[in-house]
Amino acid sequence: MTYQRWTLRTENTSYTVRLSPDGPWAELDAWGPLGVEDGPSALDWSRRTHFITPADAAPAEYLPYGLRPFTGSELVASRPDGDDRGVWWEFAGAEEDEGALRLAFHDEQLGLRTVLHYETVPGTDVILRWTEFTATRELRLERLDSAAVNIPVTGVARLMYLTGQWSQEFQRTQLDLPRGTFTIGSLQGAPGHAYAPWLAVQDGESPAAYGVALAWPGNWHITAEAEPGGALRVRAGRVPHEGAVLLAPGETLATPQLACAFSPEGLDGLSRVWHRYERHLTGERLHRPRKVLYNSWEATGFDVDAAAQLELAKTAADIGAELFVVDDGWFTGRADDTGGLGDWWPDPAAFPLGFDQFIADVRTLGLDFGLWVEPEAVSPGSRLYAEHPEWVYRIEGRPGRLVRNQLLLDLGRTDVQDFVIGTLDRLLGGYDISYLKWDMNRPPTERGRPGAGRVDLDAEHVAGYLRVLDHLRSAHPDVTVEGCAGGGGRIEHTTIARTDVVWPSDNTAPLDRLSTQYGFLHAHAPHVMSSWVTDAPGVFDPRPRSLAFRFVNAMCGVLGIGADLRAWTPAQRAEAAWWIGRYKEAREVIHHGEARLLGSPEEPSCGVQYDAGDRTVVAALSTGRLDGAPLVPGRINRLRLRGLDATAGYRDAATGTSYSGAHLLHYGLPFAWSADHDADLVVLIRE
């Protein structure tokens, strides 16, 4: 049978779509390593349609309710009055460019044109998918997913996803789904702490791994369905807060992009695909060194004054920090978390010689200067709220709800966006600030805008948030931007594309943080992962760890320090300076190299291996007990490395010990862990 067929190729994979011979829809023909498109489709369901429609049985790329009435659809559309609910479209043509494909479908009776977009990302094994709708008459979209992804499964679909809560984000969670439906998502107006908008799928014990990630910082869902016949169908998209979106005649709406990735090397290989993609998203900013920062929050909290801050800055500079960041508490009315938000003016009582002079004094120490802000929030007692109470989300006649003693600005309003842009321009243009930490510490609750009619509030807030970030990038290109939302509550690809680093969690305790970072690195790149060394005790795993462990753990991404350095002994400060020096020597490899996750936090040893050019950096950590009796003989711990040349030689730059590549691959690097030695950073030079 002859049918239209298109193949998109990435560096190492191919993705083939065909026009179905059974109806007016596109369906997946093949997805996997290059060459997998040659041969019959592994997703052919042509003989499995008893008591089910062909559209419901097909591995369709995207189908509306109407054509696919039983097993779930990606699009539900109707007239505003509810009549003519459903879409029965016809194929309207294809456009194919280098690395891009557009498939158009049209329902003339309903008045909707739908275009499925595909685009490969240069230098990666990622294909972007999204959908665009254009109405010729007023329509109501109840569901508007970005895409559907079909994954052939011969056994049981094994899902890996990232779960958590505040202070415990990015926990790896695994689920076998033999049949049924599985859904994760958020209705908090942000990705949230409970789930990351990311999913990985394996076919039972097969080493290959597929993954999807939704680029959307608002409400979202990812749904996986293990369907009859042995395929897993994953669909993802944003979730309108109002339950539906109205599309006016002539209006076009594009969904968020869904990034689709494949690796034949399992979850670890899939993580490197995501890392390469995020290096692509970072663009030229990737080549700007992420400086070692010191943040004063855990040392001083809201008690910010110039003298104490300068004392901390001096100590931070002495140990090798390159950047000093003043966190919450620097602005007027901010004695605690009950006031001040919205009134973004330096507190004259905290900086009696002026904020300009304070920043100059910090810079005299050889440090860059950074500042914390929470632009979307406002305190009820602030001047801003007194002047513009209409700027917060609210429902007429209903009480407002405080979360963390604050309200949330309606960033979907243009005047609110202009205020935030003006505030940031004033701070960044008026003071010598080179680093900005953008926080968001509460979700929207009473999400209304009286008098505005029915509006897409979730999408408008996202558009406002991205407009402000885009302005920051264009108007202040040299300012480093950190994304934060009460920890890791808003980490996804649109944010990563516009920031330099993100903050995975407010929990900085060593073993707690290790678990968070291990999950984070499955989905996100080391160069975007901000991590601090602090004295915080463990919340979920309270076992103590050395200063060395805390430094090596934080070095797995972008190193920062948040402890009260005034309480550290001279010996601790000297050790910190030594570790910071080692980090600076390895930083380029850690941020630009290929990363491999070694072991897991549940094993006695784990770590991360980074490879770039002739250098391999291994951050090794002991996760087991460190109080065993020394007279009991034990075997030394080893971390087996991966991806090395078995025929080459590798020399430890610190000790001079030489290993063959075969030895490191087969036996691994040896580590004799003890209470005094529970972490190490090893730099291997290929000889």
C-alpha positions in Angstrom: 0.0 0.0 0.0 1.3 3.5 -0.9 1.0 6.2 1.7 2.7 9.5 2.5 5.6 9.1 5.0 8.1 11.5 6.5 11.3 10.9 8.5 13.0 13.4 10.8 16.6 12.6 11.7 18.6 13.8 14.7 22.3 13.1 15.5 21.6 9.5 16.3 17.9 8.9 16.0 15.1 8.9 13.5 11.4 9.7 13.9 9.0 8.5 11.1 5.4 9.6 10.7 3.0 8.4 8.1 -0.4 9.4 6.9 -2.7 6.6 8.1 -4.3 4.4 5.4 -7.3 4.0 7.7 -8.3 7.6 8.1 -7.4 11.3 8.1 -4.7 11.3 10.8 -1.0 11.0 11.1 0.5 8.0 13.1 3.9 7.0 14.3 5.7 4.5 12.0 9.1 4.3 13.8 11.1 6.0 16.5 14.5 4.9 17.7 18.1 4.6 16.5 19.0 5.6 12.9 17.8 2.9 10.6 14.9 1.7 12.7 12.6 3.3 10.0 13.7 0.7 7.5 11.3 -2.2 7.8 7.7 -2.8 8.9 6.3 -0.6 11.7 6.5 -2.1 15.2 3.3 -0.2 16.0 1.1 -1.6 13.2 -2.3 -2.3 14.8 -4.2 -3.0 11.5 -5.2 -6.4 12.7 -6.3 -5.4 16.2 -9.4 -3.4 15.8 -12.2 -5.7 17.0 -14.8 -3.7 19.0 -12.8 -0.5 18.6 -12.5 2.1 15.9 -9.4 2.2 13.7 -8.7 5.7 15.1 -8.7 4.4 18.7 -6.4 1.5 17.8 -4.0 3.5 15.8 -0.7 4.9 17.1 -1.9 8.4 16.2 0.3 11.4 16.6 -2.6 13.6 17.6 -6.4 13.1 17.4 -9.4 15.1 18.4 -12.5 13.8 20.2 -14.7 12.9 17.3 -12.3 10.8 15.3 -11.1 9.1 18.5 -14.1 8.8 20.8 -13.2 6.0 23.2 -9.5 5.8 24.3 -8.7 9.4 24.9 -8.0 12.4 22.7 -5.7 15.3 22.7 -8.2 17.9 21.5 -11.7 18.5 22.6 -13.4 21.4 20.7 -16.9 22.7 20.3 -19.0 25.8 19.6 -19.3 28.1 22.6 -23.0 27.0 23.1 -21.9 23.4 23.3 -23.3 22.3 19.9 -21.3 20.4 17.4 -18.9 19.0 20.1 -16.1 17.1 18.4 -13.7 17.5 15.5 -13.9 15.4 12.3 -11.0 16.8 10.2 -9.5 16.1 6.9 -5.9 16.1 5.9 -5.0 19.5 4.4 -1.4 19.0 3.3 2.2 18.8 4.5 5.1 21.2 4.5 8.6 19.8 4.9 11.8 21.9 5.5 15.3 21.0 6.8 14.6 19.4 10.2 11.0 20.5 10.3 7.6 19.1 9.4 4.1 20.6 9.5 1.0 18.5 8.9 -2.3 20.4 8.5 -5.8 19.2 9.2 -9.1 21.1 8.7 -12.6 20.7 9.9 -14.5 23.2 7.7 -17.9 22.6 9.4 -16.6 23.4 12.9 -14.2 26.1 11.6 -10.9 24.8 12.9 -7.5 24.4 11.2 -5.0 22.3 13.2 -1.3 22.1 12.3 1.0 19.5 13.9 4.6 20.9 14.2 7.8 18.8 14.4 11.3 20.3 14.6 14.6 18.7 15.3 17.1 20.4 17.6 20.6 20.7 16.1 23.3 18.8 17.9 20.9 16.8 20.0 18.6 13.8 19.8 15.5 15.9 20.7 12.5 16.5 18.6 10.1 19.3 19.5 6.4 18.9 19.0 3.6 21.3 19.4 0.2 22.1 17.8 -1.3 25.2 16.4 -5.0 26.0 16.1 -6.6 28.7 13.9 -10.4 29.3 14.2 -12.6 30.6 11.4 -15.5 31.0 13.9 -15.7 31.3 17.7 -14.7 28.0 19.3 -14.3 26.5 22.8 -11.2 24.3 23.4 -11.8 22.1 26.4 -8.5 20.2 25.9 -5.6 21.4 23.9 -2.6 19.0 24.5 0.7 19.7 22.8 1.3 16.2 21.4 0.8 12.5 21.8 3.8 10.1 21.9 3.4 6.4 21.1 6.0 4.0 22.5 6.1 0.4 21.4 6.2 -1.9 24.4 6.7 -5.7 24.1 6.6 -6.3 27.9 5.5 -4.0 30.7 6.0 -0.2 30.4 8.3 1.0 33.1 7.9 4.7 34.0 10.4 6.8 35.8 9.3 10.2 37.0 10.3 12.8 39.6 8.2 13.4 42.6 8.5 15.3 45.9 7.3 18.1 48.1 8.8 21.4 49.3 12.4 20.6 50.5 12.3 17.2 48.9 12.0 17.8 45.1 13.2 15.6 42.2 12.9 12.2 44.0 13.2 9.3 41.4 10.1 7.3 41.4 9.4 4.1 39.4 6.2 2.5 38.3 5.4 -0.5 36.2 2.2 0.1 34.1 1.0 -3.2 32.6 -2.5 -1.6 31.9 -4.3 1.5 32.8 -3.8 5.2 33.0 -1.2 7.2 34.9 -1.2 11.0 35.3 1.0 13.6 36.9 0.6 17.4 36.8 0.0 20.6 38.6 -2.8 23.1 39.1 -0.7 25.5 41.1 0.0 28.0 38.4 3.5 26.6 38.3 5.0 23.1 37.7 5.1 22.7 41.5 7.1 20.7 43.9 5.1 17.4 43.7 6.0 16.5 40.1 8.4 17.7 37.5 6.9 18.0 33.9 9.1 15.2 32.7 8.7 11.5 32.2 10.9 8.6 31.1 9.7 5.3 29.7 11.5 1.9 29.2 10.2 -1.3 27.8 10.6 -3.6 30.8 14.3 -4.5 31.1 15.2 -3.1 27.7 18.2 -0.7 27.9 16.5 1.8 25.5 14.7 4.8 27.1 12.3 7.3 25.8 11.5 10.7 27.4 9.3 13.7 27.2 9.5 17.1 28.9 6.9 19.9 28.7 8.0 23.4 28.4 5.4 25.2 30.4 5.7 27.1 33.7 1.9 27.1 34.4 -0.7 24.3 34.9 0.1 21.1 33.2 -0.4 17.4 32.9 1.4 14.3 31.5 -0.7 11.2 31.1 0.4 7.7 30.1 -2.0 5.0 29.0 -1.0 1.4 28.6 -3.4 0.5 25.8 -4.7 -2.9 24.7 -2.2 -4.5 22.3 1.0 -3.5 23.9 1.7 0.1 23.3 2.1 3.0 25.7 0.6 6.3 24.6 1.8 9.5 26.4 0.1 12.8 25.9 1.0 16.1 27.6 -0.1 19.7 27.6 -1.2 22.7 29.6 -4.4 22.7 31.6 -6.4 25.9 31.4 -7.3 27.2 34.9 -10.8 28.1 33.6 -11.4 24.6 32.2 -11.5 25.8 28.6 -10.0 28.4 26.2 -12.2 30.5 23.9 -10.8 31.1 20.4 -12.1 34.0 18.4 -12.5 34.0 14.6 -9.2 34.5 13.0 -7.3 33.9 16.2 -4.3 31.4 16.3 -3.2 29.6 19.4 0.0 27.6 19.8 0.5 25.0 22.5 3.6 24.6 24.6 6.5 22.6 23.1 6.9 19.0 24.1 10.5 17.9 23.8 10.8 14.2 22.9 14.0 12.3 23.4 15.4 8.8 22.8 18.6 7.0 24.0 19.6 3.4 23.4 21.7 3.7 26.6 18.9 3.7 29.2 18.1 6.4 31.7 21.7 7.5 32.1 22.1 7.9 28.3 18.7 9.7 28.3 20.0 12.2 30.9 22.9 13.1 28.6 20.4 13.8 25.8 18.6 16.2 28.1 21.9 17.8 29.2 22.9 18.4 25.6 19.5 19.9 24.9 19.8 22.3 27.8 23.3 23.3 26.7 21.6 24.2 23.4 18.9 26.2 25.2 21.5 28.1 27.1 23.2 29.3 23.9 26.1 31.7 24.2 25.5 32.0 27.9 26.9 28.5 28.3 30.4 29.9 27.8 30.1 32.4 30.6 31.6 30.9 33.7 29.1 30.3 36.6 30.9 32.0 39.4 31.3 30.6 42.9 28.7 32.5 44.9 28.2 33.2 48.6 24.5 33.9 49.7 24.0 35.4 53.1 20.4 34.1 53.8 21.3 31.2 56.1 23.7 33.4 58.0 21.6 36.4 58.6 18.0 35.7 57.5 15.9 38.9 57.5 18.5 40.6 59.8 20.3 42.4 57.0 22.7 45.3 57.7 25.7 46.6 55.8 28.3 45.9 58.5 27.4 42.2 59.0 27.0 41.7 55.2 30.4 43.2 54.6 32.0 41.0 57.3 30.5 37.9 55.5 31.6 39.2 52.1 35.2 39.7 53.3 35.3 36.1 54.6 33.7 34.8 51.4 36.3 36.6 49.3 39.1 35.2 51.5 38.1 31.6 50.8 37.7 32.2 47.0 34.1 33.1 46.4 33.6 35.3 43.3 30.1 36.6 43.9 28.2 37.9 46.9 24.4 37.7 46.9 22.2 39.5 49.5 19.0 37.5 49.8 15.6 38.5 51.3 15.5 41.3 53.8 17.4 44.1 52.0 14.4 46.3 51.2 12.1 48.6 53.2 9.5 47.1 55.5 11.1 43.6 55.5 11.8 42.8 59.1 10.1 39.5 58.6 8.0 37.7 56.0 4.9 39.8 56.8 5.8 43.0 55.0 7.8 44.8 52.3 7.1 42.8 49.2 6.4 45.1 46.3 8.3 48.1 47.7 11.6 47.3 46.1 13.8 50.1 47.6 16.9 49.5 49.7 16.3 50.0 53.4 18.2 53.1 54.4 18.4 51.9 58.0 20.2 48.8 56.8 22.6 50.7 54.5 23.2 54.0 56.2 26.0 55.0 53.8 23.8 54.2 50.8 23.2 51.1 48.8 25.6 52.3 46.1 28.4 52.6 48.7 27.6 49.1 50.1 27.8 47.5 46.7 31.1 49.4 46.0 32.5 48.1 49.2 31.6 44.5 48.2 33.2 45.0 44.8 36.3 46.4 46.3 36.8 42.9 47.8 37.0 41.5 44.3 33.4 40.1 44.4 30.5 40.6 41.9 27.3 41.6 43.6 23.8 39.9 43.4 20.4 40.5 44.8 17.3 38.5 45.6 13.8 39.6 44.4 10.3 38.2 44.4 8.7 40.3 41.6 5.3 38.5 41.5 4.5 38.9 45.2 3.1 41.7 47.3 2.6 42.2 51.0 -0.8 43.4 52.1 0.8 46.2 54.2 3.0 47.5 51.4 2.7 50.8 49.6 2.3 49.1 46.3 -0.8 47.2 47.5 -2.3 50.4 49.0 -1.9 52.1 45.6 -2.9 49.1 43.4 -5.1 46.6 45.3 -6.6 45.7 41.9 -3.3 44.3 40.7 -3.6 41.1 42.8 -5.5 38.0 41.9 -9.0 38.3 43.5 -12.6 37.3 43.1 -15.1 40.1 43.6 -16.9 39.8 46.9 -14.7 36.9 48.1 -12.0 37.0 50.7 -8.4 36.9 49.7 -6.2 34.2 51.0 -2.7 34.8 52.4 0.0 32.2 51.7 3.4 32.9 53.4 1.7 36.2 54.5 1.6 37.5 51.0 -0.6 37.9 47.9 0.3 37.3 44.3 0.3 39.9 41.5 -1.7 39.2 38.4 1.3 39.1 36.0 -1.1 38.6 33.1 -1.9 42.3 33.3 0.2 44.5 31.1 0.4 47.3 33.7 1.7 44.8 36.3 4.3 43.5 33.8 5.4 47.1 33.1 5.7 47.7 36.8 7.9 44.6 37.3 10.0 45.5 34.3 10.4 49.1 35.5 11.4 47.9 39.0 14.0 45.5 37.7 15.4 48.1 35.2 15.6 50.6 38.0 17.6 48.2 40.2 19.8 46.8 37.5 20.3 50.1 35.8 20.8 52.1 39.0 23.1 49.8 40.9 26.1 47.7 39.9 24.3 44.4 40.1 25.5 41.4 38.1 23.3 38.6 39.5 19.6 38.4 40.1 17.8 35.6 42.0 14.1 35.6 41.0 12.0 33.8 43.6 8.3 32.8 43.9 7.1 31.6 47.2 3.4 31.0 46.8 0.9 29.7 44.1 -2.1 31.7 42.9 -5.2 31.0 44.9 -8.2 33.3 44.2 -7.4 33.4 40.6 -9.7 36.0 39.1 -9.6 39.4 37.5 -12.9 41.3 38.1 -14.4 43.0 35.1 -12.2 41.2 32.6 -14.7 38.6 31.5 -13.6 35.1 30.6 -9.8 35.2 30.1 -7.1 32.6 30.0 -5.5 33.6 33.3 -2.9 30.8 33.5 -1.6 31.4 30.0 -1.6 35.2 30.5 0.5 34.9 33.7 2.9 32.6 31.8 3.1 35.1 29.0 3.8 37.9 31.4 6.5 36.0 33.2 8.2 35.1 30.0 7.9 38.7 28.7 9.7 40.0 31.8 12.4 37.3 31.5 12.9 38.1 27.8 13.2 41.7 28.7 15.9 40.9 31.3 17.8 38.9 28.7 17.7 41.6 26.1 18.1 44.7 28.3 20.6 43.3 30.8 22.4 40.5 28.9 25.4 40.4 31.2 23.3 39.9 34.4 23.2 36.3 35.6 19.6 35.2 36.4 18.8 32.4 38.9 15.3 30.9 38.8 13.7 29.8 42.0 10.2 29.1 43.3 10.3 28.2 46.9 13.1 25.8 45.8 12.4 23.7 42.7 8.7 24.7 42.1 9.2 26.2 38.6 11.9 24.3 36.7 11.1 23.5 33.1 12.5 24.4 29.7 11.0 27.8 29.1 12.5 29.0 32.4 15.9 27.2 31.8 16.1 28.9 28.3 15.9 32.3 29.9 17.9 31.9 33.1 21.5 30.8 33.8 20.9 28.6 36.8 17.9 27.3 38.8 17.6 26.4 42.4 16.4 22.7 42.8 15.5 22.8 46.5 15.5 24.9 49.7 16.9 21.8 51.5 20.7 22.1 51.6 21.4 19.2 54.0 24.0 16.9 52.6 22.3 13.5 52.1 18.9 15.1 51.5 20.5 17.3 48.8 22.3 14.4 47.3 19.0 12.6 46.7 17.4 15.7 45.1 20.4 16.4 42.9 20.6 12.8 41.7 17.0 13.0 40.5 17.5 16.5 39.1 20.5 15.4 37.0 18.4 12.7 35.3 16.3 15.5 33.7 18.5 18.6 33.8 22.1 19.6 33.1 24.9 20.2 35.7 25.6 23.8 34.5 22.0 24.9 35.5 22.0 23.3 38.9 22.8 25.8 41.7 24.0 24.0 44.9 25.2 25.4 48.2 27.5 24.2 51.0 25.8 24.9 54.3 25.6 23.6 57.9 22.0 22.6 57.6 21.1 19.3 59.4 19.4 16.6 57.5 15.6 16.6 57.4 14.9 13.2 55.8 18.4 11.7 56.2 20.0 13.3 59.3 23.3 11.4 59.2 26.2 13.9 59.4 28.7 14.3 56.6 32.0 16.1 56.4 32.7 19.5 55.0 34.4 17.7 52.1 31.2 15.8 51.3 29.2 19.0 51.3 31.7 20.6 48.9 32.0 17.7 46.5 28.2 17.3 46.5 27.7 21.0 45.6 30.5 20.8 43.0 28.3 18.5 41.0 26.6 21.6 39.6 27.2 25.3 40.2 29.0 25.8 43.5 27.7 28.1 46.1 28.2 28.6 49.8 25.4 29.6 52.2 26.7 28.8 55.7 27.5 31.4 58.3 31.2 31.7 57.6 31.7 33.7 60.8 31.1 30.5 62.8 33.6 28.4 60.9 37.0 27.7 62.4 40.2 28.8 60.6 40.7 25.2 59.7 37.3 24.9 58.1 37.8 28.1 56.1 41.2 26.9 54.9 39.6 23.6 53.8 36.9 25.5 52.0 39.4 27.6 50.1 41.2 24.4 49.0 38.0 22.8 47.7 37.0 26.0 45.9 40.4 26.0 44.2 39.9 22.4 43.1 36.4 23.2 41.8 37.7 26.1 39.7 40.2 23.8 38.1 37.4 21.3 37.2 34.5 23.7 36.6 34.8 23.8 32.8 34.7 20.0 32.6 31.8 19.8 35.0 29.7 22.4 33.1 30.6 21.5 29.5 31.4 17.8 29.7 29.3 14.7 29.2 27.9 13.6 32.6 27.4 10.0 33.7 25.6 9.1 36.9 27.5 6.5 38.8 25.7 4.2 41.3 22.8 5.8 43.3 22.4 7.4 46.7 21.0 4.0 48.0 24.3 2.3 47.3 27.5 2.5 49.5 29.1 4.8 47.0 27.8 7.0 44.2 29.0 9.9 42.1 29.0 11.7 38.8 31.5 11.3 36.0 32.2 14.2 33.7 34.2 13.8 30.4 35.6 16.6 28.2 38.6 16.3 25.9 41.4 14.5 27.7 40.1 15.1 31.2 37.7 13.0 33.3 36.4 14.4 36.6 34.8 12.1 39.1 32.8 13.5 42.1 32.7 10.5 44.4 30.5 10.3 47.6 30.1 7.8 50.4 26.5 7.2 51.2 26.9 4.3 53.6 27.6 4.1 57.3 30.9 5.7 58.4 31.0 4.4 62.0 31.9 0.8 61.5 34.5 -0.9 63.7 37.9 -0.4 62.2 39.1 -3.9 63.2 36.5 -5.5 60.9 38.1 -6.1 57.5 36.2 -4.9 54.5 36.6 -4.5 50.8 37.4 -1.1 49.4 34.6 0.7 47.6 34.8 1.2 43.9 33.0 3.3 41.3 33.0 1.7 37.9 33.5 4.4 35.3 31.9 4.4 31.9 32.5 5.7 28.4 36.3 5.6 28.6 38.7 4.2 26.0 39.6 0.8 27.3 43.0 0.9 25.5 44.1 4.2 26.8 45.9 5.1 30.0 44.5 7.5 32.7 46.5 9.3 35.4 45.2 10.7 38.7 46.3 14.3 38.5 46.5 14.5 42.3 48.3 11.2 43.3 50.0 10.3 40.0 48.4 6.8 40.1 47.9 5.4 36.6 45.1 3.1 35.5 44.2 1.5 32.2 40.9 2.4 30.7 40.0 -1.3 31.0 40.8 -1.3 34.7 38.5 1.7 35.4 35.7 0.3 33.3 35.9 -3.2 34.8 37.1 -2.7 38.4 36.5 1.0 38.9 38.2 3.8 40.9 39.0 2.7 44.5 37.9 4.7 47.6 38.6 3.8 51.2 35.8 5.6 52.9 36.0 6.6 56.6 34.5 9.2 58.9 37.4 11.5 57.9 37.2 10.7 54.2 33.7 10.4 52.8 34.0 12.3 49.5 36.6 13.0 46.9 37.0 14.8 43.6 39.3 12.9 41.2 40.7 14.4 38.0 42.0 11.9 35.5 44.2 12.9 32.6 44.1 10.7 29.5 47.7 9.8 28.5 
